[in-house]
Amino acid sequence: MNVLIIGQGIAGSCLAWELKRRGADFTIADRPIAETASRVAAGLVNPLTGRAFRPGWRQEECLSAAEAFYPETERELGGSWWQKTPIFRELETEDQLEVWQERQTAPESCAYAGPLFPWPEHWEGRGKAAYTR
């Protein structure tokens, strides 16, 4: 099988690694752009995305695959890039606050939508804050 991978960001690199492990032939075409999503992303996986704070498409399946894939590549490559870290969310408007409260009880998102808390006094922010789990 000959595969052409366009872009060597996180997704292209993971695909290349999996194809290599399966013995497939592939070529990667990538442009040297400094500001790409893979280079400036806050993380590899974000369980609640967008303004509606919804779980990503096929979230459980993707998280399960990531939890197997990344630690395995860390062992094989001698690196460290998979840590479960809460993501801080600023909820500036009443609409965002209401959506977050809905996500705390919705079956598809309650495992990820953490508790609300007021802004710490020494931080400059508005409204409420929350962390994803």
N, CA, C and O atoms as a Tinker XYZ file with bonds, in Angstrom:
   532  protein
     1  N      0.853000   -1.171000    0.000000    73     2
     2  CA     0.000000    0.000000    0.000000    64     1     3
     3  C      0.899000    1.233000    0.000000    63     2     4     5
     4  O      1.837000    1.306000    0.793000    81     3
     5  N      0.633000    2.191000   -0.863000    73     3     6
     6  CA     1.327000    3.467000   -0.889000    64     5     7
     7  C      0.376000    4.537000   -0.395000    63     6     8     9
     8  O     -0.729000    4.681000   -0.917000    81     7
     9  N      0.808000    5.300000    0.626000    73     7    10
    10  CA    -0.034000    6.324000    1.233000    64     9    11
    11  C      0.706000    7.646000    1.177000    63    10    12    13
    12  O      1.899000    7.709000    1.474000    81    11
    13  N     -0.002000    8.705000    0.796000    73    11    14
    14  CA     0.542000   10.053000    0.837000    64    13    15
    15  C     -0.141000   10.783000    1.984000    63    14    16    17
    16  O     -1.363000   10.928000    1.994000    81    15
    17  N      0.649000   11.241000    2.948000    73    15    18
    18  CA     0.133000   11.992000    4.089000    64    17    19
    19  C      0.435000   13.457000    3.825000    63    18    20    21
    20  O      1.592000   13.840000    3.655000    81    19
    21  N     -0.609000   14.273000    3.791000    73    19    22
    22  CA    -0.441000   15.709000    3.571000    64    21    23
    23  C     -0.437000   16.395000    4.933000    63    22    24    25
    24  O     -1.468000   16.466000    5.601000    81    23
    25  N      0.730000   16.901000    5.344000    73    23    26
    26  CA     0.868000   17.607000    6.615000    64    25    27
    27  C      1.418000   16.702000    7.705000    63    26    28    29
    28  O      0.941000   15.586000    7.908000    81    27
    29  N      2.433000   17.203000    8.404000    73    27    30
    30  CA     3.003000   16.426000    9.492000    64    29    31
    31  C      2.796000   17.138000   10.831000    63    30    32    33
    32  O      3.733000   17.366000   11.596000    81    31
    33  N      1.542000   17.473000   11.074000    73    31    34
    34  CA     1.167000   17.944000   12.398000    64    33    35
    35  C      0.962000   16.731000   13.293000    63    34    36    37
    36  O      1.506000   15.657000   13.039000    81    35
    37  N      0.178000   16.914000   14.333000    73    35    38
    38  CA    -0.074000   15.809000   15.256000    64    37    39
    39  C     -0.753000   14.647000   14.535000    63    38    40    41
    40  O     -0.324000   13.501000   14.668000    81    39
    41  N     -1.801000   14.934000   13.778000    73    39    42
    42  CA    -2.540000   13.856000   13.097000    64    41    43
    43  C     -1.676000   13.157000   12.058000    63    42    44    45
    44  O     -1.662000   11.928000   11.993000    81    43
    45  N     -0.952000   13.929000   11.238000    73    43    46
    46  CA    -0.098000   13.322000   10.221000    64    45    47
    47  C      1.014000   12.484000   10.828000    63    46    48    49
    48  O      1.336000   11.411000   10.318000    81    47
    49  N      1.601000   12.967000   11.911000    73    47    50
    50  CA     2.670000   12.226000   12.587000    64    49    51
    51  C      2.147000   10.932000   13.193000    63    50    52    53
    52  O      2.799000    9.892000   13.098000    81    51
    53  N      0.977000   10.990000   13.815000    73    51    54
    54  CA     0.381000    9.782000   14.412000    64    53    55
    55  C      0.025000    8.767000   13.331000    63    54    56    57
    56  O      0.248000    7.569000   13.502000    81    55
    57  N     -0.531000    9.248000   12.215000    73    55    58
    58  CA    -0.848000    8.346000   11.121000    64    57    59
    59  C      0.419000    7.701000   10.576000    63    58    60    61
    60  O      0.434000    6.497000   10.322000    81    59
    61  N      1.479000    8.479000   10.393000    73    59    62
    62  CA     2.747000    7.931000    9.889000    64    61    63
    63  C      3.301000    6.882000   10.850000    63    62    64    65
    64  O      3.789000    5.839000   10.414000    81    63
    65  N      3.229000    7.145000   12.128000    73    63    66
    66  CA     3.747000    6.196000   13.116000    64    65    67
    67  C      2.976000    4.882000   13.055000    63    66    68    69
    68  O      3.567000    3.803000   13.100000    81    67
    69  N      1.652000    4.980000   12.953000    73    67    70
    70  CA     0.838000    3.759000   12.879000    64    69    71
    71  C      1.102000    3.004000   11.581000    63    70    72    73
    72  O      1.198000    1.777000   11.599000    81    71
    73  N      1.222000    3.701000   10.462000    73    71    74
    74  CA     1.524000    3.039000    9.193000    64    73    75
    75  C      2.893000    2.365000    9.245000    63    74    76    77
    76  O      3.063000    1.260000    8.732000    81    75
    77  N      3.860000    3.025000    9.859000    73    75    78
    78  CA     5.206000    2.442000   10.005000    64    77    79
    79  C      5.135000    1.141000   10.794000    63    78    80    81
    80  O      5.758000    0.147000   10.421000    81    79
    81  N      4.373000    1.152000   11.887000    73    79    82
    82  CA     4.240000   -0.038000   12.721000    64    81    83
    83  C      3.573000   -1.185000   11.957000    63    82    84    85
    84  O      3.830000   -2.356000   12.237000    81    83
    85  N      2.714000   -0.841000   10.989000    73    83    86
    86  CA     2.015000   -1.861000   10.201000    64    85    87
    87  C      2.794000   -2.269000    8.952000    63    86    88    89
    88  O      2.347000   -3.131000    8.195000    81    87
    89  N      3.953000   -1.655000    8.735000    73    87    90
    90  CA     4.779000   -2.007000    7.586000    64    89    91
    91  C      4.314000   -1.420000    6.264000    63    90    92    93
    92  O      4.690000   -1.919000    5.203000    81    91
    93  N      3.513000   -0.380000    6.307000    73    91    94
    94  CA     3.004000    0.236000    5.083000    64    93    95
    95  C      4.014000    1.241000    4.522000    63    94    96    97
    96  O      4.805000    1.828000    5.260000    81    95
    97  N      3.966000    1.421000    3.209000    73    95    98
    98  CA     4.793000    2.436000    2.549000    64    97    99
    99  C      4.033000    3.754000    2.562000    63    98   100   101
   100  O      2.847000    3.798000    2.234000    81    99
   101  N      4.721000    4.831000    2.944000    73    99   102
   102  CA     4.069000    6.135000    2.962000    64   101   103
   103  C      5.089000    7.231000    2.712000    63   102   104   105
   104  O      6.294000    7.054000    2.890000    81   103
   105  N      4.560000    8.366000    2.293000    73   103   106
   106  CA     5.347000    9.576000    2.091000    64   105   107
   107  C      4.611000   10.712000    2.782000    63   106   108   109
   108  O      3.383000   10.780000    2.742000    81   107
   109  N      5.370000   11.607000    3.417000    73   107   110
   110  CA     4.779000   12.767000    4.076000    64   109   111
   111  C      5.159000   14.016000    3.283000    63   110   112   113
   112  O      6.333000   14.237000    2.986000    81   111
   113  N      4.164000   14.828000    2.946000    73   111   114
   114  CA     4.389000   16.127000    2.309000    64   113   115
   115  C      3.967000   17.192000    3.308000    63   114   116   117
   116  O      2.827000   17.201000    3.771000    81   115
   117  N      4.881000   18.083000    3.635000    73   115   118
   118  CA     4.595000   19.097000    4.647000    64   117   119
   119  C      5.269000   20.405000    4.259000    63   118   120   121
   120  O      6.379000   20.404000    3.725000    81   119
   121  N      4.603000   21.509000    4.527000    73   119   122
   122  CA     5.199000   22.827000    4.309000    64   121   123
   123  C      5.759000   23.324000    5.633000    63   122   124   125
   124  O      5.128000   23.130000    6.672000    81   123
   125  N      6.916000   23.952000    5.624000    73   123   126
   126  CA     7.500000   24.469000    6.873000    64   125   127
   127  C      6.848000   25.787000    7.299000    63   126   128   129
   128  O      7.374000   26.869000    7.040000    81   127
   129  N      5.708000   25.672000    7.949000    73   127   130
   130  CA     4.978000   26.846000    8.431000    64   129   131
   131  C      5.140000   26.913000    9.944000    63   130   132   133
   132  O      4.887000   25.931000   10.642000    81   131
   133  N      5.560000   28.063000   10.450000    73   131   134
   134  CA     5.824000   28.196000   11.888000    64   133   135
   135  C      4.547000   28.173000   12.729000    63   134   136   137
   136  O      4.533000   27.566000   13.800000    81   135
   137  N      3.497000   28.810000   12.277000    73   135   138
   138  CA     2.271000   28.933000   13.074000    64   137   139
   139  C      1.205000   27.960000   12.589000    63   138   140   141
   140  O      0.329000   28.338000   11.810000    81   139
   141  N      1.270000   26.723000   13.038000    73   139   142
   142  CA     0.250000   25.736000   12.706000    64   141   143
   143  C     -0.463000   25.309000   13.978000    63   142   144   145
   144  O      0.042000   25.516000   15.081000    81   143
   145  N     -1.623000   24.720000   13.822000    73   143   146
   146  CA    -2.401000   24.291000   14.989000    64   145   147
   147  C     -1.614000   23.314000   15.855000    63   146   148   149
   148  O     -1.663000   23.408000   17.082000    81   147
   149  N     -0.892000   22.384000   15.246000    73   147   150
   150  CA    -0.143000   21.396000   16.023000    64   149   151
   151  C      0.978000   22.031000   16.834000    63   150   152   153
   152  O      1.349000   21.516000   17.888000    81   151
   153  N      1.516000   23.139000   16.355000    73   151   154
   154  CA     2.624000   23.773000   17.068000    64   153   155
   155  C      2.163000   24.730000   18.167000    63   154   156   157
   156  O      2.921000   25.010000   19.096000    81   155
   157  N      0.942000   25.231000   18.075000    73   155   158
   158  CA     0.467000   26.201000   19.050000    64   157   159
   159  C     -0.722000   25.706000   19.869000    63   158   160   161
   160  O     -1.272000   26.461000   20.671000    81   159
   161  N     -1.130000   24.445000   19.680000    73   159   162
   162  CA    -2.295000   23.909000   20.378000    64   161   163
   163  C     -2.048000   23.837000   21.883000    63   162   164   165
   164  O     -0.920000   23.668000   22.344000    81   163
   165  N     -3.132000   23.971000   22.621000    73   163   166
   166  CA    -3.037000   23.879000   24.077000    64   165   167
   167  C     -2.873000   22.440000   24.536000    63   166   168   169
   168  O     -2.444000   22.205000   25.666000    81   167
   169  N     -3.195000   21.489000   23.706000    73   167   170
   170  CA    -3.077000   20.098000   24.096000    64   169   171
   171  C     -3.445000   19.161000   22.972000    63   170   172   173
   172  O     -3.881000   19.583000   21.901000    81   171
   173  N     -3.262000   17.883000   23.233000    73   171   174
   174  CA    -3.560000   16.874000   22.227000    64   173   175
   175  C     -5.044000   16.561000   22.161000    63   174   176   177
   176  O     -5.568000   16.279000   21.083000    81   175
   177  N     -5.726000   16.605000   23.291000    73   175   178
   178  CA    -7.131000   16.233000   23.361000    64   177   179
   179  C     -7.854000   17.238000   24.246000    63   178   180   181
   180  O     -7.386000   17.554000   25.340000    81   179
   181  N     -8.981000   17.738000   23.782000    73   179   182
   182  CA    -9.822000   18.622000   24.571000    64   181   183
   183  C    -11.214000   18.016000   24.578000    63   182   184   185
   184  O    -11.871000   17.995000   23.537000    81   183
   185  N    -11.690000   17.517000   25.725000    73   183   186
   186  CA   -12.961000   16.787000   25.733000    64   185   187
   187  C    -14.207000   17.637000   25.507000    63   186   188   189
   188  O    -15.218000   17.107000   25.047000    81   187
   189  N    -14.175000   18.943000   25.814000    73   187   190
   190  CA   -15.337000   19.806000   25.579000    64   189   191
   191  C    -14.891000   20.945000   24.675000    63   190   192   193
   192  O    -14.067000   21.772000   25.066000    81   191
   193  N    -15.438000   20.983000   23.467000    73   191   194
   194  CA   -14.930000   21.924000   22.477000    64   193   195
   195  C    -15.978000   22.942000   22.055000    63   194   196   197
   196  O    -17.179000   22.750000   22.244000    81   195
   197  N    -15.488000   24.021000   21.484000    73   195   198
   198  CA   -16.347000   25.050000   20.932000    64   197   199
   199  C    -17.059000   25.869000   21.981000    63   198   200   201
   200  O    -16.906000   25.652000   23.183000    81   199
   201  N    -17.839000   26.811000   21.499000    73   199   202
   202  CA   -18.578000   27.701000   22.407000    64   201   203
   203  C    -19.709000   26.981000   23.129000    63   202   204   205
   204  O    -20.170000   27.435000   24.176000    81   203
   205  N    -20.151000   25.869000   22.576000    73   203   206
   206  CA   -21.234000   25.106000   23.204000    64   205   207
   207  C    -20.702000   24.078000   24.195000    63   206   208   209
   208  O    -21.479000   23.367000   24.833000    81   207
   209  N    -19.383000   23.998000   24.326000    73   207   210
   210  CA   -18.756000   23.050000   25.267000    64   209   211
   211  C    -19.310000   21.644000   25.092000    63   210   212   213
   212  O    -19.716000   21.006000   26.063000    81   211
   213  N    -19.326000   21.172000   23.878000    73   211   214
   214  CA   -19.840000   19.827000   23.594000    64   213   215
   215  C    -18.689000   18.836000   23.482000    63   214   216   217
   216  O    -17.594000   19.198000   23.053000    81   215
   217  N    -18.935000   17.590000   23.866000    73   215   218
   218  CA   -17.908000   16.569000   23.637000    64   217   219
   219  C    -17.650000   16.431000   22.142000    63   218   220   221
   220  O    -18.557000   16.576000   21.322000    81   219
   221  N    -16.402000   16.151000   21.805000    73   219   222
   222  CA   -16.044000   15.964000   20.412000    64   221   223
   223  C    -16.722000   14.742000   19.810000    63   222   224   225
   224  O    -17.222000   13.871000   20.522000    81   223
   225  N    -16.727000   14.698000   18.486000    73   223   226
   226  CA   -17.312000   13.584000   17.747000    64   225   227
   227  C    -16.603000   12.294000   18.125000    63   226   228   229
   228  O    -15.374000   12.239000   18.080000    81   227
   229  N    -17.334000   11.270000   18.491000    73   227   230
   230  CA   -16.806000    9.956000   18.904000    64   229   231
   231  C    -15.785000   10.100000   20.045000    63   230   232   233
   232  O    -14.743000    9.445000   20.056000    81   231
   233  N    -16.114000   10.971000   20.991000    73   231   234
   234  CA   -15.205000   11.343000   22.075000    64   233   235
   235  C    -14.664000   10.146000   22.849000    63   234   236   237
   236  O    -13.452000   10.032000   23.034000    81   235
   237  N    -15.527000    9.264000   23.299000    73   235   238
   238  CA   -15.076000    8.133000   24.108000    64   237   239
   239  C    -14.112000    7.243000   23.329000    63   238   240   241
   240  O    -13.089000    6.809000   23.860000    81   239
   241  N    -14.441000    6.976000   22.082000    73   239   242
   242  CA   -13.574000    6.157000   21.241000    64   241   243
   243  C    -12.213000    6.832000   21.028000    63   242   244   245
   244  O    -11.170000    6.182000   21.087000    81   243
   245  N    -12.243000    8.143000   20.782000    73   243   246
   246  CA   -10.994000    8.882000   20.560000    64   245   247
   247  C    -10.138000    8.929000   21.825000    63   246   248   249
   248  O     -8.924000    8.737000   21.754000    81   247
   249  N    -10.750000    9.179000   22.971000    73   247   250
   250  CA    -9.983000    9.213000   24.220000    64   249   251
   251  C     -9.371000    7.855000   24.529000    63   250   252   253
   252  O     -8.221000    7.764000   24.958000    81   251
   253  N    -10.147000    6.809000   24.308000    73   251   254
   254  CA    -9.638000    5.456000   24.550000    64   253   255
   255  C     -8.434000    5.162000   23.657000    63   254   256   257
   256  O     -7.433000    4.612000   24.117000    81   255
   257  N     -8.535000    5.530000   22.384000    73   255   258
   258  CA    -7.427000    5.304000   21.453000    64   257   259
   259  C     -6.209000    6.138000   21.852000    63   258   260   261
   260  O     -5.081000    5.648000   21.803000    81   259
   261  N     -6.430000    7.389000   22.245000    73   259   262
   262  CA    -5.318000    8.262000   22.652000    64   261   263
   263  C     -4.629000    7.727000   23.904000    63   262   264   265
   264  O     -3.402000    7.755000   24.002000    81   263
   265  N     -5.423000    7.240000   24.863000    73   263   266
   266  CA    -4.851000    6.722000   26.106000    64   265   267
   267  C     -4.013000    5.471000   25.871000    63   266   268   269
   268  O     -3.161000    5.136000   26.694000    81   267
   269  N     -4.241000    4.787000   24.772000    73   267   270
   270  CA    -3.403000    3.632000   24.413000    64   269   271
   271  C     -2.223000    4.065000   23.545000    63   270   272   273
   272  O     -1.097000    3.614000   23.752000    81   271
   273  N     -2.485000    4.938000   22.573000    73   271   274
   274  CA    -1.489000    5.306000   21.576000    64   273   275
   275  C     -0.339000    6.145000   22.150000    63   274   276   277
   276  O      0.829000    5.797000   21.973000    81   275
   277  N     -0.663000    7.239000   22.831000    73   275   278
   278  CA     0.390000    8.162000   23.255000    64   277   279
   279  C      1.365000    7.564000   24.277000    63   278   280   281
   280  O      2.573000    7.737000   24.110000    81   279
   281  N      0.902000    6.872000   25.323000    73   279   282
   282  CA     1.882000    6.256000   26.225000    64   281   283
   283  C      2.772000    5.220000   25.527000    63   282   284   285
   284  O      3.947000    5.068000   25.861000    81   283
   285  N      2.192000    4.514000   24.556000    73   283   286
   286  CA     2.998000    3.539000   23.810000    64   285   287
   287  C      4.085000    4.241000   22.998000    63   286   288   289
   288  O      5.227000    3.782000   22.964000    81   287
   289  N      3.737000    5.345000   22.348000    73   287   290
   290  CA     4.756000    6.072000   21.586000    64   289   291
   291  C      5.786000    6.709000   22.519000    63   290   292   293
   292  O      6.955000    6.830000   22.154000    81   291
   293  N      5.368000    7.116000   23.713000    73   291   294
   294  CA     6.334000    7.640000   24.688000    64   293   295
   295  C      7.377000    6.581000   25.032000    63   294   296   297
   296  O      8.575000    6.865000   25.065000    81   295
   297  N      6.913000    5.355000   25.286000    73   295   298
   298  CA     7.850000    4.268000   25.616000    64   297   299
   299  C      8.778000    3.975000   24.437000    63   298   300   301
   300  O      9.986000    3.819000   24.611000    81   299
   301  N      8.206000    3.901000   23.248000    73   299   302
   302  CA     9.003000    3.554000   22.065000    64   301   303
   303  C      9.988000    4.650000   21.670000    63   302   304   305
   304  O     11.082000    4.358000   21.186000    81   303
   305  N      9.604000    5.909000   21.873000    73   303   306
   306  CA    10.449000    7.022000   21.443000    64   305   307
   307  C     11.211000    7.690000   22.584000    63   306   308   309
   308  O     12.049000    8.561000   22.352000    81   307
   309  N     10.916000    7.280000   23.818000    73   307   310
   310  CA    11.606000    7.869000   24.965000    64   309   311
   311  C     11.218000    9.308000   25.226000    63   310   312   313
   312  O     12.061000   10.122000   25.603000    81   311
   313  N      9.945000    9.631000   25.028000    73   311   314
   314  CA     9.489000   11.003000   25.232000    64   313   315
   315  C      8.432000   11.078000   26.315000    63   314   316   317
   316  O      8.097000   10.082000   26.956000    81   315
   317  N      7.916000   12.278000   26.503000    73   315   318
   318  CA     6.858000   12.495000   27.485000    64   317   319
   319  C      5.942000   13.600000   26.958000    63   318   320   321
   320  O      6.305000   14.776000   26.975000    81   319
   321  N      4.752000   13.213000   26.490000    73   319   322
   322  CA     3.833000   14.215000   25.978000    64   321   323
   323  C      2.385000   13.905000   26.306000    63   322   324   325
   324  O      1.497000   14.614000   25.832000    81   323
   325  N      2.112000   12.887000   27.089000    73   323   326
   326  CA     0.730000   12.541000   27.439000    64   325   327
   327  C      0.538000   12.682000   28.934000    63   326   328   329
   328  O      0.936000   11.808000   29.704000    81   327
   329  N     -0.068000   13.777000   29.341000    73   327   330
   330  CA    -0.422000   13.990000   30.738000    64   329   331
   331  C     -1.870000   14.470000   30.772000    63   330   332   333
   332  O     -2.261000   15.350000   30.005000    81   331
   333  N     -2.645000   13.892000   31.654000    73   331   334
   334  CA    -4.023000   14.359000   31.819000    64   333   335
   335  C     -3.969000   15.631000   32.669000    63   334   336   337
   336  O     -3.573000   15.605000   33.834000    81   335
   337  N     -4.372000   16.725000   32.063000    73   335   338
   338  CA    -4.317000   18.021000   32.721000    64   337   339
   339  C     -5.657000   18.720000   32.531000    63   338   340   341
   340  O     -6.136000   18.816000   31.401000    81   339
   341  N     -6.273000   19.208000   33.598000    73   339   342
   342  CA    -7.530000   19.942000   33.416000    64   341   343
   343  C     -7.305000   21.187000   32.555000    63   342   344   345
   344  O     -6.236000   21.795000   32.590000    81   343
   345  N     -8.319000   21.550000   31.791000    73   343   346
   346  CA    -8.264000   22.735000   30.949000    64   345   347
   347  C     -9.102000   23.818000   31.599000    63   346   348   349
   348  O    -10.284000   23.610000   31.874000    81   347
   349  N     -8.503000   24.966000   31.845000    73   347   350
   350  CA    -9.177000   26.091000   32.469000    64   349   351
   351  C    -10.113000   26.751000   31.470000    63   350   352   353
   352  O     -9.717000   27.042000   30.342000    81   351
   353  N    -11.333000   26.985000   31.874000    73   351   354
   354  CA   -12.314000   27.644000   31.014000    64   353   355
   355  C    -12.835000   28.894000   31.703000    63   354   356   357
   356  O    -13.330000   28.825000   32.828000    81   355
   357  N    -12.727000   30.027000   31.042000    73   355   358
   358  CA   -13.311000   31.268000   31.530000    64   357   359
   359  C    -14.722000   31.364000   30.988000    63   358   360   361
   360  O    -14.934000   31.246000   29.781000    81   359
   361  N    -15.681000   31.575000   31.862000    73   359   362
   362  CA   -17.082000   31.696000   31.474000    64   361   363
   363  C    -17.477000   33.155000   31.704000    63   362   364   365
   364  O    -17.863000   33.534000   32.810000    81   363
   365  N    -17.379000   33.961000   30.661000    73   363   366
   366  CA   -17.550000   35.401000   30.790000    64   365   367
   367  C    -19.000000   35.863000   30.780000    63   366   368   369
   368  O    -19.340000   36.859000   31.418000    81   367
   369  N    -19.855000   35.144000   30.060000    73   367   370
   370  CA   -21.235000   35.609000   29.891000    64   369   371
   371  C    -22.204000   34.685000   30.606000    63   370   372   373
   372  O    -21.871000   33.551000   30.950000    81   371
   373  N    -23.400000   35.189000   30.820000    73   371   374
   374  CA   -24.456000   34.370000   31.438000    64   373   375
   375  C    -24.791000   33.175000   30.540000    63   374   376   377
   376  O    -25.063000   32.081000   31.034000    81   375
   377  N    -24.769000   33.390000   29.217000    73   375   378
   378  CA   -25.039000   32.282000   28.288000    64   377   379
   379  C    -24.012000   31.167000   28.454000    63   378   380   381
   380  O    -24.377000   29.992000   28.501000    81   379
   381  N    -22.735000   31.522000   28.542000    73   379   382
   382  CA   -21.696000   30.506000   28.727000    64   381   383
   383  C    -21.874000   29.780000   30.049000    63   382   384   385
   384  O    -21.704000   28.562000   30.120000    81   383
   385  N    -22.211000   30.509000   31.080000    73   383   386
   386  CA   -22.446000   29.914000   32.393000    64   385   387
   387  C    -23.613000   28.924000   32.336000    63   386   388   389
   388  O    -23.518000   27.826000   32.885000    81   387
   389  N    -24.704000   29.302000   31.681000    73   387   390
   390  CA   -25.860000   28.415000   31.551000    64   389   391
   391  C    -25.507000   27.150000   30.765000    63   390   392   393
   392  O    -25.908000   26.050000   31.145000    81   391
   393  N    -24.762000   27.303000   29.678000    73   391   394
   394  CA   -24.366000   26.139000   28.882000    64   393   395
   395  C    -23.490000   25.215000   29.724000    63   394   396   397
   396  O    -23.679000   23.999000   29.702000    81   395
   397  N    -22.535000   25.778000   30.466000    73   395   398
   398  CA   -21.661000   24.946000   31.298000    64   397   399
   399  C    -22.477000   24.187000   32.340000    63   398   400   401
   400  O    -22.231000   23.005000   32.578000    81   399
   401  N    -23.439000   24.853000   32.957000    73   399   402
   402  CA   -24.282000   24.186000   33.948000    64   401   403
   403  C    -25.087000   23.053000   33.314000    63   402   404   405
   404  O    -25.290000   22.012000   33.940000    81   403
   405  N    -25.546000   23.246000   32.078000    73   403   406
   406  CA   -26.231000   22.163000   31.363000    64   405   407
   407  C    -25.275000   20.999000   31.122000    63   406   408   409
   408  O    -25.666000   19.841000   31.268000    81   407
   409  N    -24.030000   21.290000   30.758000    73   407   410
   410  CA   -23.042000   20.239000   30.478000    64   409   411
   411  C    -22.694000   19.445000   31.740000    63   410   412   413
   412  O    -22.316000   18.277000   31.653000    81   411
   413  N    -22.821000   20.075000   32.908000    73   411   414
   414  CA   -22.529000   19.375000   34.156000    64   413   415
   415  C    -23.533000   18.262000   34.444000    63   414   416   417
   416  O    -23.221000   17.329000   35.185000    81   415
   417  N    -24.725000   18.345000   33.873000    73   415   418
   418  CA   -25.745000   17.332000   34.137000    64   417   419
   419  C    -26.067000   16.465000   32.926000    63   418   420   421
   420  O    -26.674000   15.405000   33.083000    81   419
   421  N    -25.682000   16.880000   31.727000    73   419   422
   422  CA   -25.979000   16.104000   30.520000    64   421   423
   423  C    -25.162000   14.811000   30.517000    63   422   424   425
   424  O    -23.963000   14.848000   30.792000    81   423
   425  N    -25.783000   13.675000   30.213000    73   423   426
   426  CA   -25.083000   12.382000   30.258000    64   425   427
   427  C    -23.814000   12.329000   29.399000    63   426   428   429
   428  O    -22.829000   11.705000   29.795000    81   427
   429  N    -23.826000   12.976000   28.229000    73   427   430
   430  CA   -22.668000   12.891000   27.334000    64   429   431
   431  C    -21.505000   13.792000   27.751000    63   430   432   433
   432  O    -20.395000   13.637000   27.240000    81   431
   433  N    -21.742000   14.732000   28.673000    73   431   434
   434  CA   -20.673000   15.671000   29.023000    64   433   435
   435  C    -20.388000   15.802000   30.512000    63   434   436   437
   436  O    -19.403000   16.442000   30.880000    81   435
   437  N    -21.205000   15.225000   31.378000    73   435   438
   438  CA   -21.028000   15.432000   32.816000    64   437   439
   439  C    -19.699000   14.880000   33.337000    63   438   440   441
   440  O    -19.204000   15.352000   34.361000    81   439
   441  N    -19.117000   13.903000   32.664000    73   439   442
   442  CA   -17.821000   13.371000   33.100000    64   441   443
   443  C    -16.690000   14.365000   32.868000    63   442   444   445
   444  O    -15.616000   14.224000   33.454000    81   443
   445  N    -16.916000   15.376000   32.016000    73   443   446
   446  CA   -15.858000   16.327000   31.654000    64   445   447
   447  C    -16.050000   17.720000   32.230000    63   446   448   449
   448  O    -15.071000   18.418000   32.492000    81   447
   449  N    -17.300000   18.136000   32.432000    73   447   450
   450  CA   -17.572000   19.499000   32.894000    64   449   451
   451  C    -17.376000   19.581000   34.406000    63   450   452   453
   452  O    -18.199000   19.086000   35.176000    81   451
   453  N    -16.299000   20.200000   34.813000    73   451   454
   454  CA   -15.966000   20.310000   36.233000    64   453   455
   455  C    -16.799000   21.363000   36.943000    63   454   456   457
   456  O    -17.617000   22.041000   36.321000    81   455
   457  N    -16.591000   21.498000   38.251000    73   455   458
   458  CA   -17.372000   22.452000   39.033000    64   457   459
   459  C    -17.010000   23.899000   38.702000    63   458   460   461
   460  O    -15.922000   24.194000   38.208000    81   459
   461  N    -17.949000   24.779000   38.989000    73   459   462
   462  CA   -17.742000   26.215000   38.821000    64   461   463
   463  C    -17.100000   26.783000   40.071000    63   462   464   465
   464  O    -17.287000   26.261000   41.170000    81   463
   465  N    -16.347000   27.847000   39.899000    73   463   466
   466  CA   -15.791000   28.546000   41.051000    64   465   467
   467  C    -15.624000   30.021000   40.697000    63   466   468   469
   468  O    -15.496000   30.361000   39.521000    81   467
   469  N    -15.622000   30.906000   41.707000    73   467   470
   470  CA   -15.427000   32.328000   41.410000    64   469   471
   471  C    -13.973000   32.592000   41.020000    63   470   472   473
   472  O    -13.068000   31.837000   41.375000    81   471
   473  N    -13.780000   33.668000   40.292000    73   471   474
   474  CA   -12.413000   34.059000   39.927000    64   473   475
   475  C    -11.602000   34.312000   41.189000    63   474   476   477
   476  O    -12.086000   34.983000   42.100000    81   475
   477  N    -10.383000   33.792000   41.266000    73   475   478
   478  CA    -9.507000   34.149000   42.392000    64   477   479
   479  C     -9.271000   35.660000   42.400000    63   478   480   481
   480  O     -9.197000   36.283000   41.341000    81   479
   481  N     -9.157000   36.237000   43.571000    73   479   482
   482  CA    -9.049000   37.686000   43.710000    64   481   483
   483  C     -7.882000   38.283000   42.930000    63   482   484   485
   484  O     -8.012000   39.371000   42.369000    81   483
   485  N     -6.751000   37.595000   42.885000    73   483   486
   486  CA    -5.567000   38.164000   42.237000    64   485   487
   487  C     -5.558000   37.980000   40.718000    63   486   488   489
   488  O     -4.625000   38.435000   40.056000    81   487
   489  N     -6.566000   37.330000   40.157000    73   487   490
   490  CA    -6.647000   37.156000   38.702000    64   489   491
   491  C     -7.529000   38.243000   38.117000    63   490   492   493
   492  O     -8.481000   38.695000   38.752000    81   491
   493  N     -7.208000   38.650000   36.920000    73   491   494
   494  CA    -8.065000   39.611000   36.231000    64   493   495
   495  C     -9.000000   38.838000   35.316000    63   494   496   497
   496  O     -8.582000   38.295000   34.293000    81   495
   497  N    -10.231000   38.797000   35.684000    73   495   498
   498  CA   -11.205000   38.061000   34.884000    64   497   499
   499  C    -12.596000   38.464000   35.269000    63   498   500   501
   500  O    -12.804000   39.209000   36.226000    81   499
   501  N    -13.551000   37.963000   34.513000    73   499   502
   502  CA   -14.943000   38.281000   34.764000    64   501   503
   503  C    -15.711000   36.982000   34.969000    63   502   504   505
   504  O    -15.248000   35.904000   34.596000    81   503
   505  N    -16.859000   37.100000   35.549000    73   503   506
   506  CA   -17.770000   35.967000   35.635000    64   505   507
   507  C    -17.251000   34.841000   36.499000    63   506   508   509
   508  O    -16.690000   35.062000   37.572000    81   507
   509  N    -17.450000   33.622000   36.007000    73   507   510
   510  CA   -17.068000   32.407000   36.713000    64   509   511
   511  C    -15.970000   31.705000   35.940000    63   510   512   513
   512  O    -15.606000   32.108000   34.835000    81   511
   513  N    -15.456000   30.661000   36.536000    73   511   514
   514  CA   -14.434000   29.851000   35.889000    64   513   515
   515  C    -14.736000   28.381000   36.153000    63   514   516   517
   516  O    -15.471000   28.046000   37.082000    81   515
   517  N    -14.171000   27.517000   35.338000    73   515   518
   518  CA   -14.374000   26.079000   35.501000    64   517   519
   519  C    -13.190000   25.359000   34.859000    63   518   520   521
   520  O    -12.447000   25.936000   34.064000    81   519
   521  N    -13.037000   24.113000   35.215000    73   519   522
   522  CA   -12.029000   23.259000   34.580000    64   521   523
   523  C    -12.728000   22.063000   33.951000    63   522   524   525
   524  O    -13.719000   21.561000   34.482000    81   523
   525  N    -12.212000   21.617000   32.832000    73   523   526
   526  CA   -12.660000   20.332000   32.339000    64   525   527
   527  C    -11.940000   19.276000   33.170000    63   526   528   529
   528  O    -10.843000   19.519000   33.671000    81   527
   529  N    -12.545000   18.126000   33.313000    73   527   530
   530  CA   -11.914000   17.035000   34.047000    64   529   531
   531  C    -11.039000   16.242000   33.114000    63   530   532
   532  O    -10.411000   15.270000   33.534000    81   531
